[in-house]
Amino acid sequence: MTGTLWYAWRRQRTQLLIGLALVVGFAVWAAVERSSLLAYIHGHHAPLCKGWNGTCKNNPWSLGAVFDSTGPLKLACGISMAVPALVGVFWGAPLIGRELESGTYRFALAQGIGPVRWFAVRFAVAAACSAAGAAVLAALVAWWWSPVSNMLSGLYWHDGYIYDATGPAAVACALFGLAAGTAAGLLLRRVIPAMAATLAALFVVRFALFALRLTWLTPVTRISPGTHPKQLIGSARSAGQWGYIAANGSYHDISACEFSGDRLKKCMEQHDFVSRYYRVFPSHDFWTSQWIATAILLVLAAALVALVVVRLRRRAL
Amino acid sequence: MNSPTAPPALRATGLGRRFRGGWALRDCDIDIPAGSVTALVGANGAGKSTLLQLAADQLRPTTGQIRVFGDDPGSTASRERRAFLAQDKPLYPDLTVAETLRLVRELNTAFDTEAAERIVRAGNIRPRSRVGALSAGQRSRVALATVLAREADLLLLDEPLADLDPLVRHEITALLMAEAAERQLTLVISSHVLAEIENVCDRVLLLHRGEVRLDGDVQELRDGHTLVRGRAHEDTPDGLPPALDRAAVVESSRTGRLVTALVSHVPATPGQGMPSQDAPGRAATPFVWDQDRWETAAPSVEELLLGRLRAARAADADADADGYGDADGERSAA
C-alpha cells in the first residue's frame, strides 16, 4: 500500500480492525444461531406459515421456533441498527474533528496533498468500508430471520427492528451517519460535541423516516364477497381500514355492522352490502419504502459531503 | 536563483485576511527574495501565523494575493516547492517516528528519506518511538526532519524555536542553518522572541497589528538608523537637538538628563508608518551629531526592532486615546 491510501489506512486502522472484528464475530454468531433454529424446525417438523393468524398458529413447535428465536434476533437487529451511530460517532466525528481539535490537520495539509484530497481519500475508505460492513450485517440479519419471517407472534417486515436493521436503508443510514459525523467534526472543531450532534441528527432523521415509512405507500384492498371467509392477513400489514362495499359500489366503515354470524348476514342485507373489504400493505412494500428511505438518506449524506468539500475548498478550517 | 527575472520566493500584494474578530492582516505588500533568511517578527497576534498560513495554502486571502515563486499557493507546483512547519509543530502522536517519516514520503512527490533519517538519528531518537512519547526537543527535531527532507526551496517555519530549552534551541538553529546554507534555501522563520533568531537572519519583516512596520535587509536597516545617547538639550521638550527633523525620530526616551533615541536616516512620510528603505531617489542624509554631547552607534537588530515596536505601541495608544483606534488586528489573529 502506498501514497494516500497508506495514509488513509494508517489513520483509520483502529476503526477498520474493530469494524472487521465486529462483522466477523457477528457473522459467526448469526450462522450458529440460524443453524440451531433450522435444526429445531426440521427436528420437530414444525410447519412454517405467514401471519399472526396463519395456518400453523396452534402448532406448539411453530410457536416454539418463533418464540425461541425472537430474543436473539432482536439483539441482532439492535446491533445492526446501532451501526450508523457507531460509524458516525467513532469514525465520522473524529475524521476531521480530531484533526482540528489536536491541530494535526496543519501537519497533514502542509504535505503535498490539498485539503479536498486529504478529506476525500480518507472519507472514501471510511464510506466504502462502513457501507460494506453495514451491508453484511443487514444481509446476515435478513438471512437469519428469513425462516421465521412475518410469522405468528414473531418479527414482521414493518417492525422497527427488521425495518431499520435490514435492507438498503440500513446501509444508506450508515453512510448518512458517517457524513453527519464528518460534517459535525468540521463545523464544531471538537470531537465530543461532534459525536453528540451526530447522535442527535441520526435520532431525528431515523425517527422521521420511521414515522413516514408507511405514508409513502398506497394500501391494497382485499375484497371477500358476501359473508365468505376473509383472506388471511399473511405477511401483509393491516392498514387499519376495513368495512363493507354496497351494491352501488360505495365503501362503508366497519361500524355499520359490528356483528358476526347470522346477525352480520342480516345487517348486511339491511344495508344492501354485497361484500366485505380490508386494506393492507403487502410485504413487498418493504422494498418500496426502503428504496425511498435510501434515496432520502443518500441525498442528505451527499448534501453534507458537499458542504464539507465547499468549506475545505474555501480553506474554512 | 537570485537572477533578476526569477520571481521572489514570496510576494504579497495588497494582502489582507479578515476573521470574525477583524483584520488579522491588512494591505500587506511583501517581497521575500529567494535565498534569503527572513525573521518574521511581531508581538503575539501581529499576524505572523496568518501570513505563513496564507503562504502555505491553509488560509485564503480576503483581499489581495500571495504568490510562492510566482505561483498560487494552492497550485501543485507551489505545493512541492514550499514546506510549512505550523506553530506548536503538530505531528500525529500515535505514529512512530518511522511512520511519521513514511507518511511525509507517501504524501509528497519528493522526499529524501535518508536525509530525514540522518537528522533524526543525530538527535538519538529511535525510529520505533512513538511521537507522543518524545521530549519537546526530540519532537521538534522530527518535525524539522519532515520539513527539511521535503527538498522544498522555501521553508515557512512558524515559531520553530518556541518552548525549547536553550541547548536544544541552539542545536536546532545550527541544524537549520547548515541545511539552509548547503541547499540555498529560502527561510521565513517567525518568532516573538527576537533574540532567538537575531544572528541567523539576513532580513527582517516586522508585523504589528496586521501591518508591515519594517521590512528589509538587516545590514541596510542597521546602516539606515542611528542609536544616540547623550545629555538632554535644555530648549526642547524631548531633549533632542532642535535642528533634528522630528519625523526621523523613530522613538526617544528621556530619563532625567539622559536621552536615548533611535533615529532613522530617512524621515517617515506623514501618515505612513514605515519609511521606505528601498525607495530610490530618497538618499539618506544622516544628521550630524555633536560628538561632545552625543554618543552614536549603529543599533543592533534587537534595538532596532524594539524601537520600532515601542513607537508602534505609542502610536496605537495615542490613536486609541483619540478614539480612532481599532484593536481588531490584535484580537483576531489565528
Chai-1 contact restraints between the chains, C-beta under 6 A:
chainA,res_idxA,chainB,res_idxB,connection_type,confidence,min_distance_angstrom,max_distance_angstrom,comment,restraint_id
A,G3,B,E106,contact,1.0,0.0,6.0,A-B,restraint_1
A,W6,B,E106,contact,1.0,0.0,6.0,A-B,restraint_2
A,Y7,B,E106,contact,1.0,0.0,6.0,A-B,restraint_3
A,Y7,B,L107,contact,1.0,0.0,6.0,A-B,restraint_4
A,G103,B,P90,contact,1.0,0.0,6.0,A-B,restraint_5
A,T104,B,P90,contact,1.0,0.0,6.0,A-B,restraint_6
A,T104,B,Y92,contact,1.0,0.0,6.0,A-B,restraint_7
A,R106,B,A86,contact,1.0,0.0,6.0,A-B,restraint_8
A,R106,B,P90,contact,1.0,0.0,6.0,A-B,restraint_9
A,F107,B,P90,contact,1.0,0.0,6.0,A-B,restraint_10
A,F107,B,L91,contact,1.0,0.0,6.0,A-B,restraint_11
A,L109,B,Q58,contact,1.0,0.0,6.0,A-B,restraint_12
A,A110,B,F84,contact,1.0,0.0,6.0,A-B,restraint_13
A,Q111,B,L107,contact,1.0,0.0,6.0,A-B,restraint_14
A,Q111,B,N108,contact,1.0,0.0,6.0,A-B,restraint_15
A,G112,B,R79,contact,1.0,0.0,6.0,A-B,restraint_16
A,G112,B,L107,contact,1.0,0.0,6.0,A-B,restraint_17
A,G112,B,N108,contact,1.0,0.0,6.0,A-B,restraint_18
A,G112,B,T109,contact,1.0,0.0,6.0,A-B,restraint_19
A,I113,B,L107,contact,1.0,0.0,6.0,A-B,restraint_20
A,R315,B,L59,contact,1.0,0.0,6.0,A-B,restraint_21
A,R315,B,R60,contact,1.0,0.0,6.0,A-B,restraint_22
